[in-house]
Amino acid sequence: MLSPDLAHLSNFFFASNPAPVRAAIAKYRKAFDENPYSSLEDNMFARDEDMLWRKVCAAAAEYVGGQPDEIALTSSTTMGLALIYNGLRLKPGQEVLTTTHEFYPHHESIRLAAAKWGASMRKIPLYESSLNFSPDEAIARIGAAVRPRTRVVGVTWVHSGTGVRLPIAEVAAAIKDLNRNRDEADRILLVVDGVHGFGMVDEDVAKMGCDFFSAGTHKWILGPHGTGIIWAKPENWALLQPTIPSLMAGETLDAWRQGRPPAGPTRAAWVSPGGFFAYEHQWATVEAFRFHRQIGRKRVQDRIAGLNSQIKEGLARMNHVTLHTPLDPQLSAGIVCFDVRGYKPEDVVRILRDNRVIASSTPYAVPHVRLSAGIVNFPEDIDRALKVIRSLA
């Protein structure tokens, strides 16, 4: 339970779980403590209808507007991105086009996969000024940068270094247009790191038009720690080569027992990593999706947008502050980045913490101060933070 003595304004980072999620974790943990073998065997391996991971996939599918067989379960956004890029069977000479705004796990997943497959990686900026971000310009830059050998475009929905939110549906539409004259084997695939929009933006992931979407569920979804998903349609799962043996794929297990290759194309369950997970966390993710549905995605989005607009508008009125996140809530989400003249970002974060406000600094080559309001916050939390920052003039 969040400490009431603090203004928690780093909500993008690592969720404090709501009561229904904590209760579900405790229930499964108690069952494991009392009878670990039966609790795992009965709920994971015995009968299809009793396999609780299927309920997690169903809950995630309902949230994204897709189907349960389109969901793979992971431990994080990072794991999801690595499984996607590592499994894509890139050809020598093909390239992955990405942006300079990605966080380390996205860039590194691409770099490692490109080195493995003999492909290349190229980065482009989508904007010079994040405060004045133009979606049309960003989409035009992507289109202009695509080359005949471009096989993948990798982008992030909400940039954690600036707070900019990309219009993924419009990016997908532009890529679809570029694909009209391409053979299927050379079709440009759109991979999205979606973690900072997932659970905050009221959009159906399955209808945005991307090919692969990776997100942790232990941030804005408020799910248990060490949980995440990949979403893709069956025809795109078929493009992947699994990286880690799965315990959720009956066909691959049967093929091993019978001494033959698995039959048919890759499916989402084949990509879900095996090995024993913290299943009390994985299974309790159902309660996190249910919690969001009970509140309503639109209400969650409006609450977060309103609170973060309060942060941005307050900062914009301070002459000693440089705001980096667009004021328009359609161009940003739940992350606000800024600088305070005369202070290093880490010093501002320390001063805020000394005043019982939890902030962060961005872990990029050029760092900024970062505030992030979630549904757990109140306007008074924002006022406290702004008062401290105002005092630094």
Disulfide bonds with the S-S distance in Angstrom:
none
